[in-house]
């Protein structure tokens, strides 16, 4: 099996026939006409008795050969020598992020949602070889990014999270848990965990029931509470010029509900952590998920390639040296080259 390290150099090979045709036309066809116009063959033998036209053609051929081999060497041919099988082991992790309107509150700078997204990015930087999925939830939940080892792709989905992407209003933690359970691969034996990042203000009473369902499936839920216990108003839109009001015109206040999040984590054997500026909670959660049983997530086969441009480059160098050392004066040639000089009598 062969591959090329720098394949664009191969495109220049199409110029080799053009160069060969040019040399043939100028030195053979045109050269013959000029010699015939200058003097006859008999006179030419008297004027330049030692001139060997066949040697000139050999020198041109060596030059073309050196250029061809040089381009091939620059393309860096690589030959596969053996196959290596690499197995990757890790856990399956689903990160569920609350994108409800209450996450626009600014009791944590710059906002609860932006702080949550930053926490997820930090968590992704800690992962090594694990698969991760991303779920966004408000009144309903959707899988934004399926399980993947491409953390860069997961970050792209993370960047576009905002309250407008889930049209159903409210906050349903049970929907977040159940949708996260569907994101796991059925055939994976790896340990499974959910990291739930929310202010905990759920508008349903099935959060603990969903947590029990996760426990029955062997999934551990770790919760991260985002927000303050005192409560702050909910901005309308990211600009925050006005605040959300109820039907009586009173400003709606949102506060962190730690009790629900603690109960969810405790039900499944997970840990609860409050979001902090120092992000120490991520270290605790990462240590918890690192203790899960790792399973085989993927197997990749790699071909071990070795560079093989050196022999080709050597041949190109030898061709150049041969062209430089080969004289165009007539001398006794080896038998295999005499066929070229035999034609000189007819020129």
BELUR-V25953 format. One record per residue. N is the residue number from 1. RES is the residue in three letters. OMEGA is omega in whole degrees, 0 to 359 (* if undefined). BURIAL is 1 if it has 24 or more other ideal C-beta (glycine too) atoms within 12 Angstrom, else 0. Layout:
n = (N N)
res = (RES RES)
omega = (OMEGA OMEGA)
burial = (BURIAL BURIAL)
This chain:
n = (1 2 3 4 5 6 7 8 9 10 11 12 13 14 15 16 17 18 19 20 21 22 23 24 25 26 27 28 29 30 31 32 33 34 35 36 37 38 39 40 41 42 43 44 45 46 47 48 49 50 51 52 53 54 55 56 57 58 59 60 61 62 63 64 65 66 67 68 69 70 71 72 73 74 75 76 77 78 79 80 81 82 83 84 85 86 87 88 89 90 91 92 93 94 95 96 97 98 99 100 101 102 103 104 105 106 107 108 109 110 111 112 113 114 115 116 117 118 119 120 121 122 123 124 125 126 127 128 129 130 131 132 133 134 135 136 137 138 139 140 141 142 143 144 145 146 147 148 149 150 151 152 153 154 155 156 157 158 159 160 161 162 163 164 165 166 167 168 169 170 171 172 173 174 175 176 177 178 179 180 181 182 183 184 185 186 187 188 189 190 191 192 193 194 195 196 197 198 199 200 201 202 203 204 205 206 207 208 209 210 211 212 213 214 215 216 217 218 219 220 221 222 223 224 225 226 227 228 229 230 231 232 233 234 235 236 237 238 239 240 241 242 243 244 245 246 247 248 249 250 251 252 253 254 255 256 257 258 259 260 261 262 263 264 265 266 267 268 269 270 271 272 273 274 275 276 277 278 279 280 281 282 283 284 285 286 287 288 289 290 291 292 293 294 295 296 297 298 299 300 301 302 303 304 305 306 307 308 309 310 311 312 313 314 315 316 317 318 319 320 321 322 323 324 325 326 327 328 329 330 331 332 333 334 335 336 337 338 339 340 341 342 343 344 345 346 347)
res = (UNK UNK UNK UNK UNK UNK UNK UNK UNK UNK UNK UNK UNK UNK UNK UNK UNK UNK UNK UNK UNK UNK UNK UNK UNK UNK UNK UNK UNK UNK UNK UNK UNK UNK UNK UNK UNK UNK UNK UNK UNK UNK UNK UNK UNK UNK UNK UNK UNK UNK UNK UNK UNK UNK UNK UNK UNK UNK UNK UNK UNK UNK UNK UNK UNK UNK UNK UNK UNK UNK UNK UNK UNK UNK UNK UNK UNK UNK UNK UNK UNK UNK UNK UNK UNK UNK UNK UNK UNK UNK UNK UNK UNK UNK UNK UNK UNK UNK UNK UNK UNK UNK UNK UNK UNK UNK UNK UNK UNK UNK UNK UNK UNK UNK UNK UNK UNK UNK UNK UNK UNK UNK UNK UNK UNK UNK UNK UNK UNK UNK UNK UNK UNK UNK UNK UNK UNK UNK UNK UNK UNK UNK UNK UNK UNK UNK UNK UNK UNK UNK UNK UNK UNK UNK UNK UNK UNK UNK UNK UNK UNK UNK UNK UNK UNK UNK UNK UNK UNK UNK UNK UNK UNK UNK UNK UNK UNK UNK UNK UNK UNK UNK UNK UNK UNK UNK UNK UNK UNK UNK UNK UNK UNK UNK UNK UNK UNK UNK UNK UNK UNK UNK UNK UNK UNK UNK UNK UNK UNK UNK UNK UNK UNK UNK UNK UNK UNK UNK UNK UNK UNK UNK UNK UNK UNK UNK UNK UNK UNK UNK UNK UNK UNK UNK UNK UNK UNK UNK UNK UNK UNK UNK UNK UNK UNK UNK UNK UNK UNK UNK UNK UNK UNK UNK UNK UNK UNK UNK UNK UNK UNK UNK UNK UNK UNK UNK UNK UNK UNK UNK UNK UNK UNK UNK UNK UNK UNK UNK UNK UNK UNK UNK UNK UNK UNK UNK UNK UNK UNK UNK UNK UNK UNK UNK UNK UNK UNK UNK UNK UNK UNK UNK UNK UNK UNK UNK UNK UNK UNK UNK UNK UNK UNK UNK UNK UNK UNK UNK UNK UNK UNK UNK UNK UNK UNK UNK UNK UNK UNK UNK UNK UNK UNK UNK UNK UNK UNK UNK UNK UNK UNK UNK UNK UNK UNK UNK UNK)
omega = (184 173 184 179 181 185 180 179 181 180 180 180 179 178 182 177 178 178 179 179 179 179 180 183 185 187 181 183 181 180 179 179 180 179 179 178 182 183 178 182 181 180 179 178 178 182 182 185 184 181 180 179 180 178 176 178 177 178 177 179 178 179 178 179 180 180 179 180 179 178 178 179 179 177 175 176 180 184 177 184 181 179 177 179 183 179 179 180 179 179 174 184 174 178 180 184 177 178 178 183 180 179 175 179 188 176 169 185 354 172 179 183 181 177 179 180 178 179 180 178 179 179 178 179 181 186 178 177 179 174 183 175 183 178 175 182 170 173 172 181 179 175 181 181 178 181 182 171 179 183 177 177 178 180 178 177 181 184 185 179 175 184 183 185 174 189 183 184 179 179 179 178 179 177 178 181 183 176 178 179 180 182 181 176 182 186 184 176 181 175 185 179 175 172 184 182 186 173 173 181 181 182 175 182 183 183 180 176 177 178 177 177 178 180 179 179 178 181 179 180 172 184 176 180 182 179 181 180 183 181 179 178 181 179 173 184 183 180 175 180 180 184 181 181 176 184 178 179 179 179 180 180 178 179 181 177 183 185 180 182 178 180 179 181 182 181 184 182 179 180 174 178 175 181 182 180 182 178 176 181 180 178 179 181 179 177 180 181 178 180 179 178 179 179 179 183 180 175 180 178 182 173 178 184 176 181 181 180 186 179 181 178 177 178 178 178 179 177 178 178 178 179 181 184 183 179 177 177 183 173 181 184 171 185 185 176 184 180 179 183 181 181 185 180 182 182 *)
burial = (0 0 0 1 0 0 0 0 1 0 0 0 1 0 0 1 0 0 1 0 0 0 1 0 0 0 1 0 0 0 0 0 0 0 1 0 0 0 0 0 0 0 0 0 0 0 0 0 0 0 0 1 1 1 1 1 1 1 1 1 1 1 1 1 1 1 1 1 1 1 1 1 1 1 1 1 1 0 0 0 0 0 0 0 0 0 0 0 0 1 1 1 1 1 1 1 1 1 1 1 1 1 1 1 1 1 1 1 0 0 1 1 1 1 1 1 1 1 1 1 1 1 1 1 0 1 1 0 1 1 1 1 1 1 1 1 1 1 1 1 1 1 1 1 1 1 1 1 1 0 1 0 0 1 1 0 1 1 0 0 1 1 1 0 1 1 0 0 0 1 1 1 1 1 1 1 1 1 1 1 1 1 1 1 0 0 0 1 0 1 1 1 1 1 1 1 1 1 1 1 1 1 1 1 0 0 1 1 0 1 1 0 1 1 1 0 1 1 1 1 1 1 1 1 1 1 1 1 0 0 0 1 1 1 1 0 0 0 0 0 0 0 1 1 0 0 0 0 0 0 0 1 0 1 1 1 1 1 0 1 1 1 1 1 1 0 1 1 1 1 1 1 1 1 1 0 0 0 1 0 1 1 0 1 1 1 0 1 1 1 0 1 0 1 1 0 1 1 0 0 0 0 0 0 0 0 0 1 1 0 0 1 0 0 0 1 0 0 1 0 0 0 1 0 0 1 0 0 0 0 0 0 0 0 0 0 0 0 0 1 1 0 0 1 0 0 1)
